[in-house]
Amino acid sequence: MQKKDITISVELDNDHVPTIIRWEADDMTQKHVANCRAMLLSLWDANNKDTLKLDLWTKDMTVDEMKIFFHQTLVTMADTLERSINDERISGDMRDFCDYFAEKMEIKAE
């Protein structure tokens, strides 16, 4: 059996607001700690049939960055949904919502 570790480190200011979020994993291609401005972590608790969540962002995260971050996360969730339950119809509906979200948030396609 193999084991991989992922480490997340969060530095807080005096008001307990994240100032720095860093993460690293055993098998990262770059061999250094990665800094980021936001993270969404969801873990499934099978015993309680509930999602455990940790949503953090630094005070340097801009509103425009948050809009893009959420859009990219939603698109990734649609891709993951399709791979995991093999339902192109519902994942396509989710992608349609992602397009709607991008339009409403005025996110320009890259």
ZAMARGU-4260 file (C-alpha; in steps of 0.2 Angstrom, whole numbers, plus 5000, padded with zeros to 4 digits):
<rodrens>
0) 5000/5000/5000 | 5006/5017/4996 | 5004/5033/5006 | 5004/5051/5000 | 5004/5067/5011
5) 4997/5084/5007 | 5001/5098/5019 | 4991/5114/5020 | 4998/5128/5030 | 4989/5144/5034
10) 4996/5160/5042 | 4983/5171/5051 | 4984/5190/5056 | 4979/5196/5073 | 4961/5195/5068
15) 4962/5177/5062 | 4961/5182/5044 | 4972/5171/5032 | 4987/5181/5026 | 4996/5166/5017
20) 4990/5149/5012 | 5003/5137/5007 | 5002/5119/5001 | 5013/5105/4996 | 5012/5086/4991
25) 5024/5072/4991 | 5022/5070/4972 | 5021/5089/4966 | 5030/5091/4950 | 5038/5107/4957
30) 5048/5103/4972 | 5043/5118/4982 | 5029/5124/4993 | 5015/5132/4982 | 5007/5149/4988
35) 4989/5152/4984 | 4976/5165/4989 | 4961/5154/4990 | 4956/5136/4993 | 4940/5126/4994
40) 4942/5109/5002 | 4928/5096/5003 | 4929/5079/5011 | 4915/5066/5011 | 4910/5059/5028
45) 4902/5042/5023 | 4897/5038/5041 | 4886/5054/5042 | 4883/5056/5024 | 4889/5074/5025
50) 4902/5085/5017 | 4916/5092/5028 | 4921/5109/5021 | 4935/5121/5023 | 4934/5137/5013
55) 4948/5150/5015 | 4955/5165/5006 | 4968/5178/5010 | 4964/5196/5012 | 4974/5199/4996
60) 4962/5189/4985 | 4953/5201/4974 | 4934/5200/4969 | 4939/5198/4951 | 4951/5183/4956
65) 4937/5176/4967 | 4925/5176/4952 | 4937/5167/4941 | 4942/5155/4955 | 4923/5150/4957
70) 4920/5148/4939 | 4935/5137/4936 | 4930/5127/4951 | 4913/5124/4945 | 4919/5119/4928
75) 4931/5107/4936 | 4916/5100/4947 | 4906/5097/4931 | 4921/5087/4923 | 4923/5077/4939
80) 4904/5074/4940 | 4904/5067/4922 | 4919/5056/4926 | 4912/5049/4942 | 4894/5046/4938
85) 4896/5045/4919 | 4881/5056/4916 | 4884/5068/4901 | 4867/5075/4902 | 4868/5082/4920
90) 4886/5087/4918 | 4881/5096/4902 | 4868/5105/4912 | 4881/5110/4925 | 4892/5117/4911
95) 4878/5127/4904 | 4876/5134/4922 | 4895/5138/4921 | 4893/5148/4905 | 4878/5157/4913
100) 4889/5161/4929 | 4903/5167/4918 | 4891/5179/4909 | 4883/5185/4925 | 4900/5188/4933
105) 4906/5196/4918 | 4921/5184/4916 | 4930/5185/4900 | 4934/5169/4891 | 4952/5165/4891
</rodrens>
